[in-house]
Amino acid sequence: MTAGRTGPRYDINLSILFTELPLLERPAAAAAEGFGSVEFWWPFDTAVPADRDVDAFATAVRDAGVQLIGLNFFAGNMPGGDRGLVSWPARSSEFRDNVDVTLGVGSRLGCRAFNALYGNRVDGVSPQEQDELGAENLALAAKAAAGAGAIVLVEPVSGAARYPLQTAAEAVAVIDRVQGESGADNLRLLFDIYHLVTNGDDVDRALTAYADRIGHVQIADSPGRHEPGTGTLDIPRHLAQLAATGYAGHVGLEYSPSGASADSFGWLPWEARGRRS
């Protein structure tokens, strides 16, 4: 797979890459490998971290000279299986408390795309009730993000049996509901090719149907969720199809490296990594 300056704009997800390093050292590691843009899941353990922790994170990104492209809202205990708080009644207040904090980090670092993981189905609450809450919370987040000129992303996810958004169509249906009920027009689809393929979605069809709804793209090869070239996905073809639709946003590298992180970028020429000398 090759790309030049006219190819996709890549960023590197530092919540899944360079995990062999402390979090605050990862932006500099990304810069050392030639990347000019980064993204993160929520980089703190709580919805409302201490100011000193936010300051340290912002300083690490700024000092590395990289641009923060995307940031997740707090999603609970991801290693423990949580996949967001948006539709989780018992923890909805944490999500709401986190919205301003997340947008505040984004404002400091020039980030304009925020991923709101929808949340797993929970026992004792009907799917209808969870979906009503999900729509309400996404509308709240979208309204807050609109004030900053930002978008809120809704993502289909694989590997979580109780996560209800498995396909692009299911995520877009949520976006349509929120827009219809609240008028929010800054919700977009996070198009993760790996997740969609793993869930059995038709990526070609989804790209054709929802090209104008896509706000961000992420890639990993399949099987294995490793770097491109380690699996069977034709990622270059999908990215070419995406470019043909007019998508000009970033493509996030959200893969688990098959070895050391620094050794997993051989497929991507240095000049395509976006770092300005």
URGI-V99670 format. One record per backbone hydrogen bond with DSSP energy under -1.0 kcal/mol. CO is the residue of the C=O (numbers start at 1). NH is the residue of the N-H. E is the energy in kcal/mol with one decimal. If there is no record, write none. Layout:
[[CO | NH | E] [CO | NH | E]]
//
This chain:
[[4 | 7 | -1.8] [9 | 251 | -2.9] [11 | 253 | -2.9] [12 | 39 | -2.0] [13 | 16 | -1.0] [13 | 17 | -1.7] [18 | 21 | -1.8] [22 | 25 | -1.9] [23 | 26 | -1.3] [25 | 29 | -1.5] [26 | 30 | -2.6] [27 | 31 | -2.2] [28 | 32 | -2.2] [29 | 33 | -1.1] [30 | 35 | -2.3] [31 | 34 | -1.8] [34 | 275 | -1.7] [36 | 67 | -2.6] [37 | 12 | -1.7] [38 | 69 | -3.5] [39 | 14 | -2.7] [40 | 72 | -1.2] [50 | 54 | -1.9] [51 | 55 | -2.9] [52 | 56 | -2.0] [53 | 57 | -2.1] [54 | 58 | -2.6] [55 | 59 | -2.4] [56 | 60 | -2.1] [57 | 61 | -2.0] [58 | 62 | -2.5] [59 | 63 | -3.1] [60 | 64 | -1.3] [61 | 66 | -1.4] [62 | 65 | -1.3] [67 | 38 | -3.0] [70 | 40 | -1.8] [71 | 115 | -1.7] [75 | 84 | -2.3] [76 | 78 | -1.3] [77 | 82 | -2.3] [78 | 81 | -1.8] [83 | 119 | -1.5] [85 | 88 | -1.5] [88 | 91 | -1.5] [89 | 92 | -1.0] [91 | 95 | -1.5] [92 | 96 | -2.3] [93 | 97 | -2.5] [94 | 98 | -1.6] [95 | 99 | -1.3] [98 | 102 | -3.0] [99 | 103 | -2.5] [100 | 104 | -1.9] [101 | 105 | -2.2] [102 | 106 | -2.4] [103 | 107 | -2.5] [104 | 108 | -1.9] [105 | 109 | -1.6] [106 | 110 | -1.0] [106 | 111 | -2.2] [112 | 151 | -2.1] [113 | 71 | -1.7] [114 | 153 | -3.1] [115 | 73 | -2.7] [117 | 86 | -1.2] [118 | 87 | -2.1] [122 | 125 | -1.0] [126 | 130 | -2.3] [127 | 131 | -2.7] [128 | 132 | -2.2] [129 | 133 | -2.1] [130 | 134 | -2.8] [131 | 135 | -2.4] [132 | 136 | -2.0] [133 | 137 | -2.8] [134 | 138 | -2.5] [135 | 139 | -2.1] [136 | 140 | -2.0] [137 | 141 | -2.5] [138 | 142 | -2.8] [139 | 143 | -2.4] [140 | 144 | -2.0] [141 | 145 | -2.7] [142 | 146 | -2.5] [143 | 147 | -1.2] [145 | 148 | -1.5] [145 | 150 | -2.5] [146 | 149 | -1.6] [151 | 114 | -2.1] [152 | 188 | -2.6] [153 | 116 | -2.6] [154 | 190 | -2.5] [160 | 163 | -2.0] [162 | 121 | -3.0] [165 | 157 | -2.0] [167 | 171 | -1.8] [168 | 172 | -2.6] [169 | 173 | -2.1] [170 | 174 | -1.4] [171 | 175 | -2.1] [172 | 176 | -2.9] [173 | 177 | -2.1] [174 | 178 | -2.5] [175 | 179 | -2.6] [176 | 180 | -2.7] [177 | 181 | -2.4] [178 | 182 | -2.6] [179 | 183 | -2.1] [186 | 152 | -2.4] [188 | 154 | -2.3] [189 | 215 | -2.6] [189 | 216 | -1.2] [190 | 192 | -1.1] [191 | 218 | -1.8] [192 | 196 | -2.3] [193 | 197 | -2.5] [194 | 198 | -2.6] [195 | 199 | -1.9] [196 | 201 | -2.6] [197 | 200 | -1.6] [202 | 206 | -2.6] [203 | 207 | -2.7] [204 | 208 | -2.0] [205 | 209 | -2.6] [206 | 210 | -2.7] [210 | 213 | -2.2] [213 | 189 | -3.2] [216 | 191 | -2.9] [217 | 252 | -3.6] [218 | 193 | -2.2] [219 | 254 | -1.6] [221 | 225 | -1.2] [222 | 232 | -3.3] [225 | 256 | -3.1] [226 | 221 | -3.1] [227 | 230 | -1.7] [233 | 235 | -1.4] [234 | 238 | -1.8] [235 | 239 | -2.6] [236 | 240 | -2.2] [237 | 241 | -2.4] [238 | 242 | -2.3] [239 | 243 | -2.6] [240 | 244 | -2.0] [242 | 247 | -1.5] [243 | 246 | -1.5] [250 | 217 | -1.2] [251 | 11 | -2.1] [252 | 219 | -2.5] [252 | 254 | -1.1] [253 | 13 | -2.2] [260 | 263 | -1.4] [261 | 264 | -2.1] [265 | 268 | -1.9] [269 | 272 | -1.7] [270 | 273 | -1.8] [273 | 36 | -1.6]]
//
